[in-house]
Amino acid sequence: MASDNVFEICVLPGDGIGTEVTSSTIAVLDAVSRRSRRFAFNFEYFGAGAELYLQSGVAMPDETWRGAEEAHAIFLGAMGLPRVRYDDGTEITPQLDLRFSFDLYAGVRPVSARRGGPPVLKDNLADDIDFVLIRESTEGLFASCGKGEVIADREARDTMVITRERSRQVFEFAFQLARDRASDGGKSKVTLVDKANIFSSMAFFRKVFDEVAQSHKDIETERLYVDACALDLVRRPWEFDVLVTENMFGDILSDLAAGLVGGMGFAPSADIGHSRAVFQPAHGSAPDIAGKGIANPTAAILSGAMMLDWLGRKHQFDPCIDAARSIEAAVEQVLKGGQEAFSTTAGMTQRVIDAIG
C-alpha cells in the first residue's frame, strides 16, 4: 500500500496533444483526491517520446525508466510524431518498450456509448454499447517490433509469436474481468477473436482459450474469426461484453470500436501486468491540433479513472475505486450536454471537475 495513502505516479506527457490532455487528467485526479480526502497523489514528470529523441537521440532516458520502475502507476499522454522515425522507417514508440519491458500483457480498451460522443449507429440499441476489448500486448505480430528483416531489398518478414504462458495470462484476465463486470450487472461473456481457420498460431491460440474456458464454465463463451468480428462490431456491438484477441487484431479492432462511440477522443486504455500498469488515451499525438486548446481530453481523463480503479483493486483500497466511479459518472453527466461539452480542452476539463463536486 502507498505510504500514508499517497500514490507515486510517473507522468510521461510525451508529444503533441499528449501534454495538453495529461494536464487535464492531472487536474481531474487532483480534484477527486481532494474531494475524497482519503488518498493523494505525488506526480513526478519525466521526459520521453519523439521530441526528446530529436533533441537528445534517446526516446526513453535511464532516469525515466527508473521513475517508471519506482512508481505505483504510470500515466502516459501520447507519444510519437509522424515526421520522426528511426532509420528503418518506423516511428518512435517508447510506449511499446514499456509493455515489453514490464510484461504488460493485457491491453484493456473499454468502449462505452455512455461515455462517448455523438452516436454513429442509429439503431435504438446503440446506447447499450458497453464492452471491453482486450489485446495480448507483448506478443502476436508485435513480437517482431524492432526485429523484422528486409532481405536484399526484395522482401520483408515479420513473425507472429503466440506462447501458451502469455495466452493463458490474458485469457485468465479476460474471464476475471467478465466476472467482475457481471457482479456490476454486466453480461458475463467472453468472445475470443482469432483466425484459427487459416493460421496455426491462431489455432493454437484458440486451443489454449478452450482449455482456460473449462475452468470458467459459469461464463458464456463465443468464438469469432476476426473478419466476422469486424462485421459484428458494426452489426451488433451491444451484444458484446469482453473480447480477447491477438495484439495486431486488437490494435485494429479497438480503433473500429472507438469509432462506434464518437472516435479516438473517447477511447481510454490501459496496459496491465502482474505488478505494473500504464494508463493512456488510445489516441495519438495529433500534432495538427497541438497547442490549439481543442484536443478532447475525455479519453485521457477516463484513462485516469482506470488508473484509480486499478490502484484501488491492487491495494484493496475502496476509496480509489469509488473515486474512479465518480470520474466516470462526471464524464457521463458532462457529455449529456452535447457537442458544447468538449468544444475546448479547458472547458471540458472544468466541466468534469465541477461535476465531481
LINTA-V228350 format. One record per backbone hydrogen bond with DSSP energy under -1.0 kcal/mol. CO is the residue of the C=O (numbers start at 1). NH is the residue of the N-H. Records with the same first field share a line. If there is no record, write none. Layout:
BEGIN
CO = NH ; NH
END
This chain:
BEGIN
2 = 5
3 = 6
5 = 40
7 = 42
8 = 72 ; 73
9 = 44
10 = 75
11 = 46
12 = 77
13 = 78
15 = 18
16 = 19
17 = 21
18 = 22
19 = 23
20 = 24
21 = 25
22 = 26
23 = 27
24 = 28
25 = 29
26 = 30
27 = 31
28 = 32
29 = 33
30 = 34
31 = 35
32 = 36
33 = 37
40 = 7
42 = 9
44 = 11
49 = 53
50 = 54
51 = 55
52 = 56
53 = 57
59 = 49
61 = 65
62 = 66
63 = 67
64 = 68
65 = 69
66 = 70
67 = 71
73 = 10
74 = 279
75 = 12
78 = 15
81 = 84
86 = 89
90 = 86
93 = 96 ; 97
94 = 98
95 = 99
96 = 100
97 = 101
98 = 102
99 = 104
103 = 105
105 = 137
106 = 272
107 = 135
108 = 270
109 = 133
111 = 131
113 = 116
123 = 126
125 = 128
126 = 129
129 = 113
131 = 111
132 = 243
133 = 109
134 = 245
135 = 107
140 = 143 ; 161
141 = 144
142 = 145
144 = 147 ; 148
149 = 157
151 = 154 ; 155
155 = 151
157 = 149
161 = 140
163 = 167
164 = 168
165 = 169
166 = 170
167 = 171
168 = 172
169 = 173
170 = 174
171 = 175
172 = 176
173 = 177
174 = 178
175 = 179
176 = 180
177 = 181
178 = 182
179 = 183
181 = 186
182 = 185
188 = 220
189 = 242
190 = 222
191 = 244
192 = 224
194 = 226
195 = 198 ; 199
199 = 203
200 = 204
201 = 205
202 = 206
203 = 207
204 = 208
205 = 209
206 = 210
207 = 211
208 = 212
209 = 213
212 = 215
213 = 216
216 = 219
220 = 190
222 = 192
224 = 194
225 = 229
226 = 230
227 = 231
228 = 232
229 = 233
231 = 235
232 = 236
236 = 239
237 = 240
241 = 132
242 = 191
243 = 134
244 = 193
245 = 136
246 = 250
247 = 251
248 = 252
249 = 253
250 = 254
252 = 256
253 = 257
254 = 258
255 = 259
257 = 260
258 = 261 ; 263
260 = 120
261 = 117
263 = 266
264 = 267
265 = 299
267 = 282
269 = 280
270 = 108
271 = 278
272 = 106
276 = 273
277 = 74
278 = 271
279 = 76
285 = 17
286 = 289
289 = 292
293 = 345
297 = 301
298 = 302
299 = 303
300 = 304
301 = 305
302 = 306
303 = 307
304 = 308
305 = 309
306 = 310
307 = 311
308 = 312
309 = 313
310 = 314
311 = 315
312 = 317
317 = 320
318 = 322
319 = 323
320 = 324
321 = 325
322 = 326
323 = 327
324 = 328
325 = 329
326 = 330
327 = 331
328 = 332
329 = 333
330 = 334
331 = 335
332 = 336
334 = 337
335 = 338
338 = 341
339 = 342
340 = 343
344 = 348
345 = 349
346 = 350
347 = 351
348 = 352
349 = 353
350 = 354
351 = 355
352 = 356
353 = 357
END
